[in-house]
Amino acid sequence: MLPYGKIPSRPSRYDCHMSLLCRPTHRAIILCSLIGAFGPPVSIFGQTTELDRFVGRDLWKDPLPESEQAHLNRVVGAVPKGAISEPAPWHIWKIGRNGPSRYVVLLGEPEVIVPGGSSACALLFDGALKRLSSKCFQTGWRIDLDTASLEFATDLASDVIVLHMVRFINGRNVAKEYFAVGGDRLRFVRMENDEGEAVQNEYVYPNFEIGIVPAGNTEEEWASMLESVDKADVLSALVFLGGRHITEPQRHFASEPAESKYAGLFRQLIGSPRIRELIARLRHSENEWVRQAALLALRGPRDRLLQ
């Protein structure tokens, strides 16, 4: 292949991009000349990076040679420590249906001791391997990572990372965790049991908390999420509002925390007439996930006891 931008003495079959374009017509001659003068069009020769050779591989089932793993680690960069150690690269996906290419790098840390938990990180890179966002989070206490996939959720108009989980020794019934990838952001939009039902997050117990809490400290910011046309924003807010943040006084034990670190924000939001009205309105949404999440968020404290 000719170096990008080099002008050939005469167009070859490759320069013409297959013989169909090299028919002796005026259009073909002009097109061949343009390809030689300006380099291969991006639509024909897509941009590739050092991550492309890892796309689509399960790096835990198919471990890389030590030198390749070290190279990948350098490209990905440092991530925070999980429960015991730093999560390791697991999957790399390339996305970009309606825009520039993006690389989603999923790292995971399986549960290695009992009792213990698992964790993960999701990093987003652009086509020049610039890190656009980075989120690390817990994925469950006595719940372990099993498999992971990237799917397109039509109802959300978004790519979604699906973590398939396995539980053991009294672990909660959390079978799947969903994270929407869109607008160069990652949002935690749903967790469900092995029957496909939405389940609440547990914020009271620090070890039990799963996923990501949306950024927002004011009623206005949370109202904007609940009113958003982006269903991922709506769901990420409802996951938080539908979780348990406060222990019911009658059920409180000495060794049990009384409330989560988000309890103040939760009280502010759930006590707002505007927020409650928006949640009530969302229980009639045409989106099944939104309806289920809104019903969880409408429950009282007693209904939020550990499931």
Buried (B, 14 or more C-beta within 10 A) or exposed (E): EBEEEEEBEEBEEEBBBEEEBBEEEEEBBEBBBEBBEEBBEEEEEEEEBEBBEBBEBEBBEEEBEEEEBEBBBEBBEEBEEBBBEBBBBBBBBBBEEEEEBBBBBBBBBBBEEEEBBBBBBBBBBBBEEEEEBBBBBBBBBBBBBBBBEBEEBEEBBBBBBBBEBBBEEEBBBBBBBBBBBBEEBBBBBBBBBEEEEBBBBBBBBEEBBBBBBBEBEEBEEBBEBBBBEBBBBBBBBBBBBBBBBBBBEEEBEEEEBEBBEBBEBBEBBBEBEBBBEBBEEBBEBEBEBBBBBBBBBBEEBEEBEEE
